[in-house]
Amino acid sequence: MTPEAPAIMAGTSFGRSVGRVEDARLVRGKGRYVDDIILPDQSYAAFVRSPYAHARLASIDTADALGRPGVIRIVTGADVAAAGLPPLPCGWMIHSTDGAPMKMGVRPMLAQDVVRYVGEPVAIVVADTRDLARDAAEAVLVDYEELDVTADCADALRDTTVQIHADIPGNRAFDWDIGNAAAVTDAFASAAHVVSLTLRNNRLIPNAIEPRAANAVWNAVDEQLTLYMAHQNPIGMRAFIAGYYGLAAEHKLRIVSPDVGGGFGSKAHNYPEELAIAFAAKLVDRPVKWTAERTESFLTDAHGRDHLTTAELALDSDGRFLALRVDTLANIGAYLSSSGALVPTYMYATMLSGQYVIPAIHCRVRAIYTNTCPVDAYRGAGRPEAAYVVERIVNVAAERIGLDQAEIRRRNFITDFPYQTPVVYEYDSGDYTRSLNEALALADYAGFPARQVEAAARGRLRGIGIAAYVEACGIGPSAKLAALGGGAGMWESAEVRVHPMGTVEVLTGAHSHGQGHQTTFAQVAADRFGVPIEKISVVQGDTDRIQAGTGTYGSRASVGMSATLRACDSIIAKGKAIVAHLIDVDLETVAFSDGIFSSSATNRTVAFAEMAYAAHTAAGFPTDQIEPGLVATSFFDPPNFTYPSGVYVCEVEIDPETGTTDVVAFSAADDFGTVANPMIVEGQVHGGVTQGIGQALWENARHDPDTAQLLTASFMDYGMPRAVSLPNYKLVFTPTPSPSNPLGMKGCGEAGAIGAPPAVINAICNALGVTHIDMPAAPETIWRLCQARMSS
Amino acid sequence: MEIRGSYLIPCSQARAWEALNDPELLRASLKGCERLEKLSETEYSGTVAAKIGPVTARFSGKLTQEDIDAPAGCKMRFEGQGGVAGFAKGHADVTLVPEGDETRLTYVAATQIGGKLAQMGARLIEGTARTMADDFFGRFATLILEPQSQDPL
């Protein structure tokens, strides 16, 4: 079904399933990605990477490799040190409960004397071709002295001799907490019921279709650096690369991200490789290009999740929640990545209220270094971990006190908005009961017992699981982010240029990496101006064209679209002044709708394109009062986050003889506020739910406990969800407009990945009659549970 | 990862022990072994070209005998570097027990692998290692019967 969302703007484009403008080139194979860019005199880079998870670099012998054909230069950590390039920073400052600032391990662009995870870059070989670079990279002799390793964050609780960063004892980056511990203790003391649960949120690998890639060219005469990179925030990266690394002056640094083939957060971070490529280009004075091989993506694209959590929920005799206590070990990998400190703190613990009134909440998070790839934001980023904790323990509580899983939620839902949770956030709007009702109706919840009986007759265990999620999206607001330790503001800019013939360019600092911004941003301008979408171009991803921006991640396109709306309104305001002059009426009498300016003082009208032409010709204009030209800019910083929410219902069938789980039905009721394009939003839900089911059933980054080698570094061993394993999803939208932006939008990109994992696991636990099963719920684990139950 | 195996070698315990210390016979028995040199009474160095799943590489490595209890057995330590293909290292306890006119050779090997080998081949390596071991001892048992060990190729 294709639910149509109510548009808050009168028009024919916004709120409708307009076909994706970008697909015309993408489906024809005419998309242009970084790897498609081949520059004159192009050279290619291959990275030498550590095969050890923890080792001292005794020596690097490049002599043989340098003598290989076509080799131009080999860059090592010594070059990085000689150039004085600083280590990679984490963009967020977290303070431990005792007030101490978090301990940030030094992460050089290329390893200096110790490598701390398999795949850490040690050297770059630059050669005339990609193959020559790879061959020569094999000839670089690195003498590693192996050190002891730890891959599991739980090791930090035991005596461990492994010391990953010299100055960080116990490998603890921080020991942080949030909430009111005393209030929680009091509530537990008087509770009628207390349930507890220990669960693991499995580590995931992002697996964007397009691997990370960079191509850099240095103009030594003008000292201009151009860096093409597959990134979610190319505009924002300029100030960072210029200001922090000094690789070029800001006004002489151009960053271009053309089409980007997926990211899920993994292309929002600051990595060593892209910076090292830019550095290498300066050293060799030729364009240097690198495109990650798939194994490099598995090893080095920042991983997601990896929490080990114990949660306790206190309830009164009616099943109302009194308090939630959570203790989490977050495996942050070998280094704190760009948002590595933010994700397990303010993007996680702040969401532990879920959709519920929970008067007291306390959460402790210990962030632990391990000899693994750094962990950072991945589709949902902290919010899936929180939803998983809350939605699992709510089901455990329901089972304990004999309440239906729908009823326990209904009984505890927040119903009055705005709602201030005990953990920072003030939820903007929502109707959680409606989402629950609509999801239950879609899923035919009432008919489940009959389906379960029917499945049992076929020897199948059928289960149903509900999960209700809420998330914080639409980031900024810059002031609130700064108060939480953020190092940069997160607003968004838009520039709207109207050309003489009335065509429109929307320039945005947001950057689509699959979300269809070229369509949805155009829809805003199309409706505001009454101009057909064919006459609108959306420009993104090039600092030579875009003035400012902070990128696309955290379901924040609503911020850029709101900036676009405001810039459009500035154009209309100027247009009214122009039209007042053209038809000689008072400005106050001029109105604009459906592409036509009119005046209550005359029956003359002026079309949008006529006004644009007049603005540019400026013929007979009072240019002392109205400047020629038609360009407007807006920087929108929202007053609050947005809080998308929804209720998912998953139904599974398990074959007890093989342990395999089939997801046979999946229903989703999502409140994304105003929906700009239902087709695109449905696509986002499909993708997110699929990744969520993938986490619950198949995906898992597994390390050898003795060597910390990543054992799932290819699609042979890392289980990706496939269409054939999934049902058709049933979707409905239950919008309550957000007051946090003028469009009323909330964001939809991550929801599915947040709500789906607990829905699936709740369904599996329901089918098996067990309290808990860890993700991924592999057939072997389920089969053993079934066998144990049959034999008991 | 632990791999174990047992083979009946058609010769005496003394002859089996002698063969186990004959670099030429060992080289001929090990498929893909391009070079095997005896550095001392207990140390060997060599090169082996091996294909493990999708990973093909030339491994340069060292083999060391420890805890020698001639002719009843010893511990063999090995480590090999395969460049970007990664590395393998470990040890094997080898015992030789007379069984009639023949000798029962038993080994228990513990191996660690890293780099591409671990990333691409972890689930394949046990099978590959077992195949290589079967192949090795098969050839070894054949070659040992010949008066002077010769390369079958």
Interface residues (C-beta under 8 A of the other chain):
Chain A: P51 Y52 A53 V118 A137 E138 A139 T295 F298 L299 D704 D706 T707 Q709 L710 L711 A713 S714 M716 D717
Chain B: G83 V84 G86 F87 Q112 I113 G114 G115 K116 A118 Q119 M120 A122 R123
